[in-house]
Amino acid sequence: MRKTIGIGVAGAGAIGIRGALSHLSLQDVKDYGVRLAAICDPVPGRAKAAAEKFGVTAYYESYEELLQDPNVDIVTLCTPIGLHYKQGVQAIEAGKHVHFNKTMTTRVEEADDIIRRAAENNIRVVASPGMMLRPENRKKRKLILEGELGQLGWAIAGTARGTVAFHFEEEFRTGENILTSVNPEWYFKKPGGGPMYDITSYMLHELTGILGPVQRVTALSGQAVPEVFYQGKRIAKEMDDSTILMLDFGSCLYAVVYTTIAGEITGWSPNIYGTHGALIGSKFGDTELKDPALTQPHVKGEHAHMREAHVFADIMQLVDWVRDGTPSIVTAEHARHVVDIIESGYRAAETGQTQQLCTTFEPLPLEQL
Ligand SMILES: NC(=O)c1ccc[n+]([C@@H]2O[C@H](COP(=O)([O-])OP(=O)(O)OC[C@H]3O[C@@H](n4cnc5c(N)ncnc54)[C@H](O)[C@@H]3O)[C@@H](O)[C@H]2O)c1
C-alpha cells in the first residue's frame, strides 16, 4: 500500500498559500496519499487562519514545534530566503526531507553544508525552481545537443523587476486580514533579499539547465533606488536592484543575465543564439516549443490552471523521491551552482575581478531529454 506522506509548510505568506496550500489541499493530492500535516508562522494567528482555510491538521507559531510533529515527513520552506540555510539544517537534524523555495541558500558554503548533512542523514533535498521539469526546456537542450543551433555564440536573459515592487501588488499584501497583509520587507534586506536571489534564480536555473555549468562570472552591480514604501512605511533597501552578470560557459560561449529597474527585453526565458539558429524564449525559429498539453509531472487538471504550479511540481518531486526512491532530476548540486553564480557575481562586482566558479553539476544527458 502507498505510504501517506505528511507535509509541513513553513511560512503562510504568498508562496506558502499560493504555491503549497492551494495545490496540496486539492482532492487529487489527497487521493495520492499526501496530507497537509502542519503549518507554522511566527505572526500570531496567521498559521491558525491558514490551517482553518485549507484544512491543515496542526498549526504552530514556531518552526521548532512543526519539526517536532511526527506527522510531518517533508518540510516545504516558504520562508524568506535568508532563513533557508538555518531552517534547512534544522529540518535535516529533525529527520525531515526538505523542499526549498528558491533560492536554496545565499552562500556556497551553506549549500555545501546542506548537501553534506542530507547525505549523512539519508535525507532528500529538492530546491526550486525545477526549470528542467518543463518539457520545453528539455526540448531546448535536446536541440542544442543534436547540433540544431550550430555552434553556440551567446545568450541573454533577465528581468526589469529591480525596483518596481511587484511583490507589493500580490493579493497577500493588499488586504487587511492576517493572510492578506503579509509584509514583504525581507525582499529588500540582507541576506537573501534582492532580485538576484528571488527572480534571477529562475533565469540562471533555466540557462544552466539548458547550456550546462558556468566556468567564470564577472559583473556590475549597484543600487539605483534606495528606498521603497509599503503601506506608507519606508523600507530602506540593503540589496542591489541593478546587476548585470556576464557568464563564461567555456568554448567562447557567453551569456548576459540582467536584473534592472527598467527595460526588460527578453522575458524570463533566455534567448540563445547559435550559428545555424536561435532559441527565442520558447520558440525555435517558427516552432513553438511550449505545448499546453505537456506539463511538468503532477501538473494536471486544476493544477495546470493555477498559479505557482511549478512549486507544486517541485514539492511532488520530493514526495515521489521519499516514497518510491525515485531521485528527482531537480538536484541540490544544480541549485548550489546557481547560488555560486549569484554569490560570485556580487563578489566580482565588488572587487572588479572576474571570478572562477568553485562548483559544478551534471546537466541532463541526451537520453533523459
Ligand atoms: N511571492 C512569490 O511570487 C514567490 C514565488 C515563488 C517563490 N517564492 C519564494 O518563496 C519564499 C517566500 O516568499 P513569499 O513571497 O511567500 O514571502 P512572504 O513574505 O509572503 O511570506 C513569508 C512568510 O514566512 C513567515 N516567516 C517568517 N519567519 C518565519 C519563520 N522563522 N518560520 C516560519 N515562517 C516564517 C512570515 O511571517 C511570512 O508569513 C522565498 O524564498 C521566495 O523567493 C516567492
The ligand as an SDF file (V2000), in Angstrom:
LIG
                    3D

 44 48  0  0  0  0  0  0  0  0999 V2000
    5.9210   35.6440   -3.8600 N   0  0  0  0  0  0  0  0  0  0  0  0
    6.2780   34.9870   -4.9740 C   0  0  0  0  0  0  0  0  0  0  0  0
    5.8670   35.3270   -6.0910 O   0  0  0  0  0  0  0  0  0  0  0  0
    7.1810   33.7960   -4.9060 C   0  0  0  0  0  0  0  0  0  0  0  0
    7.1330   32.8800   -5.9650 C   0  0  0  0  0  0  0  0  0  0  0  0
    7.9180   31.7310   -5.9340 C   0  0  0  0  0  0  0  0  0  0  0  0
    8.7770   31.5350   -4.8480 C   0  0  0  0  0  0  0  0  0  0  0  0
    8.8330   32.4620   -3.8200 N   0  0  0  0  0  0  0  0  0  0  0  0
    9.7950   32.1850   -2.7580 C   0  0  0  0  0  0  0  0  0  0  0  0
    9.0660   31.7890   -1.5890 O   0  0  0  0  0  0  0  0  0  0  0  0
    9.7650   32.2200   -0.4190 C   0  0  0  0  0  0  0  0  0  0  0  0
    8.8540   33.0690    0.4220 C   0  0  0  0  0  0  0  0  0  0  0  0
    8.4200   34.1920   -0.3480 O   0  0  0  0  0  0  0  0  0  0  0  0
    6.9930   34.8530   -0.0990 P   0  0  0  0  0  0  0  0  0  0  0  0
    6.7520   35.7980   -1.2060 O   0  0  0  0  0  0  0  0  0  0  0  0
    5.9980   33.7940    0.1760 O   0  0  0  0  0  0  0  0  0  0  0  0
    7.2890   35.6610    1.2600 O   0  0  0  0  0  0  0  0  0  0  0  0
    6.2000   36.2870    2.2360 P   0  0  0  0  0  0  0  0  0  0  0  0
    6.8470   37.4250    2.9070 O   0  0  0  0  0  0  0  0  0  0  0  0
    4.9110   36.5000    1.5030 O   0  0  0  0  0  0  0  0  0  0  0  0
    5.9150   35.1210    3.2980 O   0  0  0  0  0  0  0  0  0  0  0  0
    6.8830   34.6570    4.1850 C   0  0  0  0  0  0  0  0  0  0  0  0
    6.1600   34.1260    5.4020 C   0  0  0  0  0  0  0  0  0  0  0  0
    7.1570   33.4860    6.2390 O   0  0  0  0  0  0  0  0  0  0  0  0
    6.8540   33.8210    7.5620 C   0  0  0  0  0  0  0  0  0  0  0  0
    8.0230   33.6030    8.3980 N   0  0  0  0  0  0  0  0  0  0  0  0
    8.9820   34.4960    8.7620 C   0  0  0  0  0  0  0  0  0  0  0  0
    9.8610   33.8960    9.5880 N   0  0  0  0  0  0  0  0  0  0  0  0
    9.4540   32.6100    9.7440 C   0  0  0  0  0  0  0  0  0  0  0  0
    9.9370   31.5140   10.4900 C   0  0  0  0  0  0  0  0  0  0  0  0
   11.0450   31.6060   11.2250 N   0  0  0  0  0  0  0  0  0  0  0  0
    9.2710   30.3370   10.4170 N   0  0  0  0  0  0  0  0  0  0  0  0
    8.1450   30.2220    9.6820 C   0  0  0  0  0  0  0  0  0  0  0  0
    7.6280   31.2430    8.9680 N   0  0  0  0  0  0  0  0  0  0  0  0
    8.2850   32.4240    8.9910 C   0  0  0  0  0  0  0  0  0  0  0  0
    6.3760   35.2670    7.5060 C   0  0  0  0  0  0  0  0  0  0  0  0
    5.6620   35.6500    8.6730 O   0  0  0  0  0  0  0  0  0  0  0  0
    5.5260   35.2380    6.2500 C   0  0  0  0  0  0  0  0  0  0  0  0
    4.1760   34.9110    6.5670 O   0  0  0  0  0  0  0  0  0  0  0  0
   11.0030   32.9510   -0.9360 C   0  0  0  0  0  0  0  0  0  0  0  0
   12.0700   32.0580   -0.9910 O   0  0  0  0  0  0  0  0  0  0  0  0
   10.6060   33.3920   -2.3370 C   0  0  0  0  0  0  0  0  0  0  0  0
   11.7150   33.6000   -3.1850 O   0  0  0  0  0  0  0  0  0  0  0  0
    8.0410   33.5520   -3.8290 C   0  0  0  0  0  0  0  0  0  0  0  0
  1  2  1  0
  2  3  2  0
  2  4  1  0
  4  5  1  0
  4 44  2  0
  5  6  2  0
  6  7  1  0
  7  8  2  0
  8  9  1  0
  8 44  1  0
  9 10  1  0
  9 42  1  0
 10 11  1  0
 11 12  1  0
 11 40  1  0
 12 13  1  0
 13 14  1  0
 14 15  2  0
 14 16  1  0
 14 17  1  0
 17 18  1  0
 18 19  2  0
 18 20  1  0
 18 21  1  0
 21 22  1  0
 22 23  1  0
 23 24  1  0
 23 38  1  0
 24 25  1  0
 25 26  1  0
 25 36  1  0
 26 27  1  0
 26 35  1  0
 27 28  2  0
 28 29  1  0
 29 30  1  0
 29 35  2  0
 30 31  1  0
 30 32  2  0
 32 33  1  0
 33 34  2  0
 34 35  1  0
 36 37  1  0
 36 38  1  0
 38 39  1  0
 40 41  1  0
 40 42  1  0
 42 43  1  0
M  CHG  2   8   1  16  -1
M  END
$$$$
